[in-house]
Amino acid sequence: MSTAKLTPARRRAVAGADAATGLVRASDRVLEGLVDGGLAVRHPRPPHRHYLTPAGRELRDRLLAVAEAEAEAEAAAGAGAADEPEGSRVPAEPGVFAARTGGEPAPPDAAARAREVRSAWEGLAELRRLTNADGATDVPCAWERTHLASAVALALEAGGLPPATDVTGGYAVTPAAHQPEAVRVDWRPGPALRELVRAAGVLEAAGWQVSEHPERDGGMYLLASPRRR
């Protein structure tokens, strides 16, 4: 969801979500908007509470950081801080976390991106605990099963593997032909067998079922699908 589509009510709901569980309390209309925007997920069992997705958790962190920076700026101004152009101390409007499936430009701040990925992965683990029937955190949850490419890409990046960019090599996650329940993982440029073997290990540890498939040029690709108990 673009931040331009975030209404004030949705922003308040995200920012006010529980820090530990990601539980969101808001009107049905606001909750529906957050679900449609990929920022929250509805628990399948009664009382059907709503929880932030990894993207929602990352947005919450950014919204709170902006609010804190604005409060500090106001306090500094009140204490007689030097005049600055209006708005110069206010950070840019926060965006929504997006998994990198490969092919995107390299992030301008690698350290900031690493923090975002770590926060998103921690949020996803909590979402698994809250929404899987038995509270399991070692298998994908319903949100991941409906966002296969994003979920696999997040697992890979959180596992320390880089996504491919326009100038560097890395993984690329794409839909699997004729297999809607799986995604394909390549390493670009290939062939790169060692990197794909490592990627398979990362995904298996994150709860995904992985199979290796040979290519005619001597390389290979992976197919990844949610593991079931």
C-alpha positions in Angstrom: 0.0 0.0 0.0 1.3 3.4 -0.9 1.6 5.8 2.0 -0.6 8.1 -0.1 -3.5 5.7 0.5 -3.0 5.6 4.2 -5.8 7.5 5.9 -5.1 9.2 9.2 -7.3 6.5 10.9 -5.2 3.7 9.4 -2.0 5.4 10.4 -3.3 5.7 14.0 -4.3 2.1 14.0 -0.9 0.9 12.8 1.0 3.2 15.1 -1.1 2.1 18.1 -0.8 -1.6 17.4 0.6 -3.7 20.3 4.4 -3.7 20.1 4.8 -7.4 21.2 1.9 -9.1 19.3 1.1 -6.7 16.5 -2.6 -6.8 17.6 -4.5 -3.9 15.9 -7.7 -2.4 17.4 -9.8 -0.2 15.1 -13.1 0.0 13.3 -14.1 -2.7 10.9 -13.7 -0.3 8.0 -10.1 0.6 9.0 -9.2 -3.0 9.6 -10.5 -4.0 6.2 -8.4 -1.2 4.6 -5.3 -2.5 6.4 -5.9 -6.0 5.3 -6.5 -4.9 1.7 -3.3 -3.0 1.8 -1.2 -5.9 3.1 -0.6 -4.3 6.4 -2.7 -6.6 8.6 -4.1 -10.1 8.6 -7.4 -11.4 10.0 -7.0 -14.3 12.3 -9.1 -17.2 10.9 -10.5 -18.3 14.3 -13.0 -16.4 16.5 -12.8 -13.7 17.7 -11.1 -13.0 14.4 -8.6 -10.4 15.7 -6.3 -8.6 13.4 -2.5 -8.5 13.5 0.1 -6.5 11.7 2.0 -8.2 8.8 5.7 -7.8 8.5 5.0 -4.7 6.3 2.6 -3.4 8.9 5.2 -3.8 11.7 7.9 -2.1 9.7 5.5 0.8 8.9 4.6 1.0 12.7 8.3 1.4 13.5 8.7 4.1 11.0 5.7 6.0 12.0 6.8 6.0 15.7 10.3 7.1 14.6 8.9 10.0 12.8 6.7 11.0 15.7 9.7 10.8 18.1 11.8 12.9 15.7 9.0 15.5 15.5 8.7 15.6 19.2 12.4 16.1 19.6 12.4 18.9 17.0 9.6 20.7 18.8 11.4 20.4 22.1 14.6 21.8 20.6 12.7 24.7 19.0 11.0 25.4 22.3 14.4 25.5 24.0 15.7 28.1 21.6 17.2 26.0 18.9 18.6 27.9 15.9 16.0 28.7 13.3 15.7 26.3 10.4 13.5 26.2 7.3 10.1 25.0 8.2 9.9 21.2 8.0 13.7 20.7 7.7 13.9 18.7 10.9 11.0 16.4 10.0 12.0 13.1 8.4 10.6 12.1 5.1 7.2 10.3 5.2 7.8 6.6 6.0 7.2 4.0 3.4 6.0 0.5 3.7 8.4 -2.4 3.9 8.7 -4.4 0.7 10.5 -7.7 0.2 13.1 -7.6 -2.5 12.5 -10.4 -4.9 15.5 -9.6 -7.1 16.1 -7.0 -9.8 15.4 -3.9 -7.7 18.0 -1.1 -7.3 20.4 -1.5 -4.4 19.2 0.3 -1.3 20.9 3.6 -0.6 21.6 2.6 3.1 22.6 -1.0 3.6 22.6 -0.8 7.4 19.1 0.7 7.4 17.8 -2.0 5.1 19.4 -4.7 7.3 17.5 -3.3 10.3 14.2 -3.2 8.3 14.7 -6.8 7.2 15.5 -8.0 10.8 12.3 -6.2 12.1 10.2 -7.7 9.4 11.5 -11.2 10.0 10.8 -10.9 13.7 7.3 -9.6 13.0 6.7 -12.6 10.7 7.8 -15.1 13.3 5.3 -13.5 15.7 2.6 -13.6 13.0 3.3 -17.3 12.6 2.9 -17.9 16.4 -0.3 -16.0 16.5 -2.0 -17.3 13.4 -0.8 -20.9 13.0 -3.3 -23.4 14.5 -0.8 -24.8 17.0 1.3 -21.6 17.4 4.2 -23.1 15.4 6.8 -20.7 14.3 8.8 -23.2 12.1 6.3 -23.4 9.3 4.8 -20.7 7.1 1.5 -19.1 8.1 -1.6 -18.2 6.1 -0.2 -14.8 5.1 2.9 -16.4 3.6 0.9 -18.9 1.7 -0.9 -16.1 -0.1 2.3 -14.0 -0.6 4.7 -16.7 -1.7 7.3 -14.5 -3.5 7.5 -11.9 -0.8 7.7 -14.5 2.0 10.4 -16.5 0.3 12.4 -13.3 -0.6 12.1 -12.1 3.0 13.4 -15.5 4.3 16.3 -15.4 2.0 17.3 -11.8 2.8 16.8 -12.4 6.5 19.1 -15.4 6.1 21.9 -13.2 4.8 21.5 -13.8 1.1 21.5 -10.7 -1.2 18.9 -10.1 -3.8 20.1 -9.6 -7.4 20.4 -5.9 -8.4 21.2 -4.2 -11.6 24.9 -4.3 -10.7 25.4 -7.2 -8.3 24.5 -10.9 -8.3 22.0 -12.5 -6.0 18.8 -14.4 -5.7 15.7 -13.8 -7.8 12.3 -15.1 -6.8 9.6 -15.5 -9.5 6.3 -17.4 -9.8 6.8 -21.1 -10.7 5.3 -22.0 -14.1 2.2 -24.2 -13.8 2.7 -24.5 -10.0 0.7 -21.7 -8.2 1.6 -23.1 -4.8 5.3 -22.7 -5.4 7.9 -20.1 -6.4 11.1 -20.4 -8.4 14.4 -19.2 -7.0 17.3 -18.5 -9.3 20.8 -17.0 -8.8 21.7 -14.3 -11.2 24.0 -14.4 -13.0 24.2 -18.1 -13.1 25.1 -20.9 -12.9 25.9 -20.6 -9.2 25.4 -24.0 -7.6 27.0 -23.1 -4.3 24.9 -20.1 -3.7 21.7 -22.0 -4.5 22.6 -24.8 -2.2 23.0 -22.2 0.5 19.7 -20.6 -0.4 18.0 -24.1 -0.2 19.4 -24.5 3.4 18.1 -21.1 4.4 14.6 -21.7 3.1 14.4 -25.2 4.6 15.4 -23.8 8.0 12.7 -21.2 7.6 10.0 -23.8 7.1 9.9 -24.1 3.3 9.9 -27.3 1.2 12.7 -27.0 -1.4 13.5 -29.1 -4.4 16.5 -28.7 -6.9 16.0 -28.8 -10.6 18.8 -29.0 -13.3 19.2 -26.5 -16.1 20.5 -27.4 -19.6 23.5 -25.1 -19.2 24.7 -27.0 -16.2 23.1 -24.8 -13.6 20.0 -25.3 -11.5 17.1 -23.5 -9.9 15.0 -24.2 -6.8 11.3 -24.6 -6.3 10.0 -23.6 -2.9 6.6 -24.2 -1.4 5.2 -23.9 2.2 6.0 -26.9 4.3 3.1 -28.5 6.0 3.2 -30.6 9.2 
